[in-house]
């Protein structure tokens, strides 16, 4: 039920681009770790993707918004 609820939230989200939603759902895994169910969202999309009309980047364990002035640099990482 927990997994189905999360899948529905992704499918119904207005904040995520359609192509990326499909990519996330196709690559989603649910392994068990120490008796607990995990949801793993693995992605290898070949271009930056917006979430709620903004770009974000992973910094170690955090996800930070990319300032408008840095978006060009973000796109260069995908060339």
N, C-alpha and C positions, 0 to 999 in steps of 0.2 A: 504494500500500500504506500509506504514512504517513497519508494522508487517511482511508482506510477504517478504520485502527486508531483514529484519533481519533474518528471517528463512532461506532464500536462502544463506545468508552469512555464517550461521552456517553450513548448509548442505555442502557447497562448501569449507569450510575451510580445509586447509592442516595442520593446527596447533593443531587441536583437534582430539583425538582418536575417531574412529568410534562408539564404544559402548557408549562413553560419549556424542557424538553428539545426538544419538538416545535418550538417557536419558534426555538430556536438552530439546529437542523438545517435548517429551512426557509430560514433567512436566511444560512447559512454560505456563504462564497465562497472560491475558491482562485486568486487572481490570481498571475501571474508578475511578479517585480520583479528586474531585473538578473539574469535567468536563474535565479532561485530561486523555488521554490513557497512561497507564503504561505498561511496559513489565517486568514481574517478572520471573526470572530464579531461580527456586527452585531445590535444589539438595540434595540428601541424599546417594550419591554413597558410597559404602563400602570400598573404597580404594583411596589413593591419585591418582590424574590424572595430567598428564603433559600437559602443554600448551607451544607450541613452544620449546619442549624438556627441559622445566624447571618446577619446582614446585613452587607454590605460596601459601600463607596463608593469611587469613583475620586477620587484626589487627584493631579492631574498624571499622572505615570507610575507611581504606586503605587496599590495597592488596600489600603484599611485597613478593619479591622473596626469596625462602629458599636457604641459602648457601649450597653447597655440603656437608659440614661438619655436617649439621643439618638434612639431609634427613632421616637418620635412626630414629631420634626422631619423625619425621613426621609420618612415617609408624607405629610406636608404638602406636600412638593415635587411630589407626583404628583397633586394636586387641581387 
